[in-house]
Amino acid sequence: MHLLRRFMFLGLTLILLGFNGAVWWAGHELASPGRRPLHDYHQEFLANPAAHGVSVTPFKLTDGTPCLMMEPLSDGRLGQRGVKVREQLTAGNAPLPQAGKIIGTLVLVHGRKGRKEDYLLIGERLCAAGFRCLLPDMPAHGEHPATTITFGLRESELPSQVLAEAANQFQFNAQPCGLLGMSMGGAVSMHAAARDDAPWQALVIISSFDRLDETIQNNVSRRVGSWLGPVWQWGAGIIYEHQTGIELKDIRSDLAASRLKIPVLMAHGTVDKVVPMDAGRRLYDALPATLEKQWVEIPGADHDNVLITDFPIYATVARWMLDHVKPAP
């Protein structure tokens, strides 16, 4: 009996140590996720951007943020993705400029565990629609020198900083401009658009959430059970707060959404399990009732393939930007 109790105590100790280790890892991953290297398709694109109908110019902000500037080729050459999106826009009678002409600038904000190069293919399509695209690495991602991310609470100024410094470096007019973000990038973009000095004329949010704490708890509970999920989320929150100085409960995109004054398009996959569509819908419902806004559900799409289903999401996004990112009359 004494030996059995020792084994039970040892087993319980190992379980607790394992759980604590998993909770620490989860909190650390929220604050400072593992950085992904460049994929082969990133390198292939960067080696020959002209094959995609664009030029790509790397640059850095004064704070060290690495960025890419994508512009359509002035001679109007297009890649296959650009050809397709222009065909879709033309079929929808969109106000499409001549291929190769730049009518505005968009800042594209990537998601958690992503990097700026993930948006090269998105940028290809939006460049074909007439936009210059600026792609920054978010803090704690890609080659950014910062080590933690706060989902927009401390990064809200970064997108406008990208726009302003790029306009200064490359001597283009910062207006008109729009902002796009996905998932974590959607949270950053929502906070950026809610700033009093925000320069944006339109916003697109894809697969993002209203409250980070509830989104994490829902995600974890789905994996480890409804009893263990809240405990896990609580422990991970302590680690996250220790590393960032911010409580998970304070990361609320819905509060930022309630202050917006520009047109907003929000899109979400109907079978997203990472950020359930209900969380995206609550974020949408937090927008002011008088705001020009549109909610788009992408049938059968989850968090990872929301941009690569048969649904014409790129034409939908490009049309929103074409309709709203315009020079002042």
Number of C-alpha atoms within 10 A of each C-alpha: 6 7 8 9 10 11 12 12 12 12 12 12 12 12 12 12 12 12 14 15 11 15 21 18 17 20 23 22 18 23 26 23 19 15 15 12 11 13 10 9 13 16 12 10 17 17 11 13 19 16 14 25 27 29 20 20 12 12 20 17 17 10 11 12 20 21 23 22 22 25 25 31 20 13 10 13 18 23 16 13 18 26 17 17 23 24 13 17 20 13 9 12 10 17 12 18 15 12 21 21 20 18 20 22 30 29 25 26 30 26 25 22 17 22 25 23 23 17 20 25 16 16 28 27 28 29 31 33 31 24 30 24 28 28 27 31 23 32 23 22 25 21 19 20 15 14 13 20 24 25 28 23 18 14 17 21 18 21 26 22 15 23 25 17 16 21 15 12 11 10 9 12 14 18 20 19 26 27 29 25 23 24 23 26 24 28 34 32 32 32 27 26 29 20 15 10 10 17 19 25 20 26 28 24 29 26 31 32 30 25 21 21 20 18 20 22 19 21 18 19 18 14 11 12 12 13 9 15 19 19 15 22 23 18 19 25 25 19 21 26 17 14 17 17 11 17 15 22 11 13 20 22 25 22 18 24 22 18 17 22 19 17 20 26 20 24 25 30 25 19 17 20 16 19 24 21 22 15 21 26 20 14 24 25 15 18 21 14 10 7 13 13 17 13 15 15 18 20 14 14 20 21 21 12 11 23 20 11 14 11 15 15 19 22 22 18 20 24 22 20 29 23 13 19 24 17 11 6 3
